[in-house]
Amino acid sequence: MKAVLSAIEQHLDEPSARGLAQAVAAVIREGGLQAGDRLPPIRTVASELALSPTTVSAAWGRLGRAGAVRTDGRRGTTVTDQSRPTASRYQQAFERPAALALDLSTGVPDAELLPGLGRALASLTTAGTPGSYLDEPVLPELAEVLLAQWPYAVPRLAVVDGAMDGMELVARTALRFGDRVVVEHPCFPPMVDLLESVGVQVVPVRVDEEGLEPDGLRDALRAPVAAVFLQPRAQNPTGVSLTERRAHALADLLEGTTTLVVEDDSAGAALGGETVSLGRWRPEHTAYIRSFSKSHGPDLRLAALSAPADLLRALEARRQVGQGWSSRLLQRILLSLLTDPVAVEEVEQAAQEYAHRRAVVVDALAGHGVEVDGTEGINIWVPVQDETAAVVRLASAGIGVTPGSPFTLLPGEGDHVRVTVGLARDGHAELAAEIAAAARTPGWRPGVR
């Protein structure tokens, strides 16, 4: 125990929760603490290192959110095994034990509504060879097309391997252990997993019918906020899209700060229309990521990313020592899909079909007395009496939906399920009736039969 305390003290650069957490993390990295080892009691650490118990407790909390330690009752706080995967929010939300006749839990686009690749592939003869491994990572022709479609003026952008790759690059480059980061509530589970893996303090702020609530952001900004992560269109899971009025209000609240806004436009062209971005008011403090997974195909693994100049250079430097660039072969395919009139029309028709499917199910649910908020996207966020009971009842009818709890970060919001109605090609009235019945299904309570 004394050896561990001595090692922690040697790495303690500042007498704060953040400094102590970083010192313990350093000892873990160096092997002074192994998986399963118990951390010294809070009062012992506080006494030996001349810190307050509150500071030590806060440090243990930071380490816990980063997944470095786990508190387990009488066993105390122990170091976790970082080599073994843990059950993430993502796994909790999307793992399914069995196949279902109609699986609306996945959040993926309808394969039948993706544009055909025949014309794009016909124009390719080889995978291509770069002049050197330091060639420009983005095809100039693709960059020109993307910049013309961007929601605010930027001088250049990067192409990355999907939206989550872009968000990971931003998070691991721009954020530091212990930073406070605002996210939407409810929130896309993989985003929370990513941020917690970086070791930041996640600060949830509720979403209403216009986007992130200003009052919640104002409260969060009473202490320094390193970044705000949000989805400007068809927020997953609610389907809420940021209005111009709300975006302007949020930009005003952030005026005078260096807080980075990270916008994940995961829906992209699958919605059609224009995107509202805080980059219009804060271009020097906004990173915007547009994915082509929903609109052109998840297996293309492509997204475009813009960011402040210094951050973009740092992202590109990080990529150079890793994957280097996103496949130019896939970039050429995307370029063809974005410029071929037939493919463009197919994507536009898909956006109209998704909007139709969503509208008819939402309207039918309203007829059953179930009101669903949000306006766009392939998912709906359905309030239910009991989440588990609703999931089980729908599964018994051969319908898969996603439980809402992995998306929720704040208590007292009521139970929900997420339903990917964009995958429902027909039978919308029958589907709505099943969902409405499941929404009214009560859960088991102790002493109630």
N, C-alpha and C positions, 0 to 999 in steps of 0.2 A: 504493500500500500504506500509506504513512504517513498519507494522508488518511483512509483507512478506519479505521486504528487510532485516529486522533485523534477521529473521529466516535464510535467505540465508547466511547472513554474519557469523552467528554462525557456519554454516557448511562449510564455505569456508576455506579449508586447504591450498590452494595454489592459487596465483593470476594469473591463466591461464584459457584458454577456457575449458580445461578438468576439472580443479578444480571447476570452476563456474557451469559447467553442472552437475557435481556430487553433488554439493551443492543444486541445484534446484531439482534434482532427489530425494535427501534425504527429502526435504521439501514436495514434492509430496507424497512420501511414508508415511510420518508422518501425512498427512492430512492437512498440512498448505496451500496447493493449491489443489483445487478440479477440477474435470472435468468441463470444460467451463470457469474456471477462466482465466483472462487475465494476462499475465506476465507484469511486469512494463516495460515502454519504455526503449529501449536500452540506450539512453542518460542519463536517470534517474539512471539506474543501474550503468552505468559507473561513473557518478558523485558521487553517494552515496558510492560506494565500491572502489573508486580510481582505476578504471580499464579503459583501452582504449575502445572506442566504437567498435573497430575491435575485441577485445577479447570477448566482450559480444556478438557481432554478431556471432562469430565463435562458442561460447557456445550454442547459440540458434540453430545454424545449427546442432550441434551434437545431441541435444535433438530432433530436428525434424527428423533426420535420424533414431533415435532409436524409433520413433513413440510416444514419450512422449508429444510433443507439435505439434501444427499446426499453420502455418501463413496464415491468411485469410484477405488480403487487409486491409480495414479500421478497421476491428475488431481487428487487431493486432495479436499477438501470444498468443494462448490459449492452456490450458492443455487439452489433449485428454482423452476420456473415455477408459481406458485400459481394462474395462470389456467387451467392445463390439468389436467383430471382425471387422477388416478393410478389404477392397478389396485388397488382396495381388497380387503381380505379378503372383503367381501361379493361383489364381482364374481368373485373367484377361486372362491368356493364355489358360486355359483348360476348363472353363465352356462353355457348349453348350446349347442353348435354345431348340433345338429339335433334334430328332433322324434323322440320315442320312443313305442312302443306303450303303455308303462306308465311314466310319468314320476313316480318317487317321490323326486325330488330337491328339490321346491319348498318343502316345509314349510307349504303352505297347507291349509286345511280342505277337505273334500269338499263341493262345491256342492250336492249332493243332500241333504246333512244340515243345511243351513242352514234356519232357520225361514222360512216364507212371509211375504212382505210385503203380500199382498193386503189383509188386514184393516187393517193399519197405514196403508197408503196411502189406503184408502177413507175414512178419517176426516179426511184433509187436504183443504182446499179452496184454500188459498193458501200461499205460502212464508212469509207473515207479515212484518210490519214492526215493528221495535222502536220504542218511544216516543222513544228517543234512542240515540246510539251509546255511551252510558255506562250502558245498562240492565244489570241483573245478567246476567253471561255464562252462568250455568247456570240452566236452567229450574227453578223452585222445586219442582215436582212430581217432576222427575227426581232432583234432589238428595235429596229425602225418601226416595225408593225406594233410591237408592244408599247413603245413610248407614245405612239399616236393614240392608243386606247387608254392610257393611264389616267386616273382620276384627278391628278394634279401634275404640274410641270416638274419633271426631274431630268437632270442631264444624262444619267445613265442608270443601268440596273444590272442585276445578276439573274442567272437562271439556276435554280436549285432543284434537288430531287424531291419535290413535293412540299406541301405547306408545312408539315411537321419538321422536315429537314431545315426549312428556312427559319422556323421559330426556334429550333434548337441552336442553330448558328447564332441567331440574335441573342438568345438567352445566355449561352455560354461565353459569348464575346462581350456583351454589354453589362451583364449582371454580376454581382459579387455575393459571396456568402453573407446571409443576414439582411440583404436589401429588402425593402418593403415593396411589393408588387401588387397592384390592383388588378383583379380579374372580375369577370362578370359572374353573377349568381342568378340562375344556375349556370354551370360552366362545362365545357367539353372536357371529359375526364382525362384524355391524354395530355391536354395542356397543363392540368394541375399536376399530373405525374411528372411532367418535364420540369416544371418550375420547382417542385419539391426536391427533385433530384439535384438541382443546382444549389439547393440550400437556402432559397430565399424565403421570406415571410409572406405568404399569400394573404392578401386582404380582399375579401369578397365584397362586392357592391352590387346591389340588386339591379335587375333590368326591368323596365316597364315597357309600355307600348311604343315608346320612342327610342329606346336604347338605354344605355347606362344612366342611372339616376344621378342628377347633379348634386342633390343633397348628400348622397352617399359618398360621392367623390370629394365633395367639399370636406366632409368629416375625415376622410382618409388623408387628405392633404394637410391636416393639422400637424402631421409629422412628415419628414421627407419621404417621397415616393420615387423610386428609381424608374419605374415603368408602369404603364397601363396596357394590359393586353385585352383586346376586344375584337369581336366579329361584326363588321359594319353592315353585313347583309345576311338575312336568313340565319340569325344567330342559332347555333346548335346548343340546346335542343328546342328553344322556344319559337323559332321562326320570326323573331322580331328583327326589323331592319332599322338602322339608325336614320333618323330624319335630319334634314339640313338644319332645322332649328335647334335640335338637340346637339348636333355636332358642333355648331357655333357656340352654344352655351358651355359645352365641355372645354372647348378651346379657350374660351374666356377664363374659365376657372384655372386652367393650366398656364395662363399668361404669366411670364416672369419666372417660371420654373424651368429646370432642364430635364424634366420628366420626359422619358421617351414613350411615345405612343406606338404600340405594335398592333397593326391591324391585319387580321387573318381573314381575307376574302376567300373563304373556302368554296363558296357557291359559284362565284365567277359568272361565266356566260350561261350557266344552267338556269339563270334567272332572267337574263335579258335586262334591258334598261341600264340605268346609270348607277354608279356607286358613290355614296357620300363618304368623304374621307376627311379626317382632321388635318391631313396633309395640306389641304387647301389653305388653312390658317397657320399651320405649324410645320411647314416643309422641312425646316432644319431640325425638328425633333420628332419626326415620324418615320417609322419603318412600315412599309405596306407590302403585303404578300398576296399575290393572286394565284390561286391554284387552278389547274385545268383538269383535275381528277373528275369532278362531278360532270363537267360539260363535255370533255373529250375522251376520258377514260382513266380510271385509277392506275392502270398498269403503265401508262406513259410516264408516271412518276416525275412530273414536271410542274414547277411553279416559278413565277417571276417575282423578284424582290427588289424594292428600292429602299434606300436608307440614307441618313445623313452621310456626307462624304467620308468623314473619318471612320465611321462605323462600317461603311461599305468596303473601304480599303482593308480594314481589319478582318472582315468576313472573308474577303478574297484571299488574304494571306493565310488564314486558318485553313481554307480549302486547299490551298496549294500544297500543304504538307499532308493532305488527306487524299480525297478522291480527285482533286485537281479541277475537274469540270464535270458538268452534266453532259451525258452523251449527245454529241452533235448530230448523230444519226436520229435520235429521238427529237432533237430540236428541229431538224429538217422536216420530220413528219408533222410536228406541231405547226411549223410555218406553213406547210401545205394546207393543213386543216383550217388555219386562220385566214387564208387568202383564197381558197377554192370556193367559188360561189355556191356550189352544191353542198359542200360541207357546212358552210356558214348557214345556209337555209335549214339544213338538218338540225343544227344546234338550236336555231331559233324556234323550230317546230317542237323540239324537245322541251324547251322552256315553257312554251304554251301548254303542252300536255301535262307537265308537272303542275303548273298553276291550276289547270282544270281538275286534276285528280285531287289536289289539296282542297280546292274550293268545294267540290261536291261532297267530300267526306266531312269537312268542317260544317257545311250547311246541314247535312243529314244529322250530325251529332247535335247541333243546336236544336233540331226538331225533337230530339230525345231529351232535351234539357241539359246537355253537356256543352258548356261554353269553352272554346279553345282560343287563346290569345295568339298573337303573331299574324303575319300577313304573307310570308313567302317561304319558299324552300321545300325540300322533299320530306321534312319531318314535321310532326305536330306534337305538342306537349300537353298531354291530356290529364286533367285533375281527376283523381280517383279516390274512393273512400279508403281503400287499403291497397298499397302497391303490390304486396306479395299475392294477395287474393286475386287481384286483377290479372297479374302475369299468369298465375296458375289457371284461372278460368279460361283465358284466351288460348293458352297452350292446349288445354283440353279440347278446344274447338279447332286445333291445328293452326293457330295463329301465333307467331312469335313477336313479342314486343320487348323493349328494353326497360328494365326497372329504373326508376328515377333517382334513387338514392345516390348512385355514384356521381351524378351531375350536381348534387346539392351540397352547398358549403355552409349554409346558415340554417339554424333550427327554426321550427315553427312555420314552415311554408306549406305544409300539407303534402300528401302523397301524389305522385305523378307517374305516368309511364310515357316513354317516347315511342312514337309509331312512325315508321318510314312509309308514309302513304304514297310517296313517289313510286314505290314498287307495286302498288295495287293497280293492276291494269283494268280490272272490271269488278263487278259485284260490290260497288261502293256502298249502296244502301244496306246490303246485308252486313258488310264489314262494319259500318257505323253502328248498326243495331247490336252487334256482338261487343264492340268497344263500350257502348253505352251501358250494356248489361254488366260488363266487367267493372266499369267505373262505379257501379252501385253495389258491388259485392262487398259485404262486410268482412273484416278479418277476424281471426280467432282472438279472443281475449280470455285471460285466466278467469275461471269460474263461470264462463258463458258457454253453453252447449248449443 
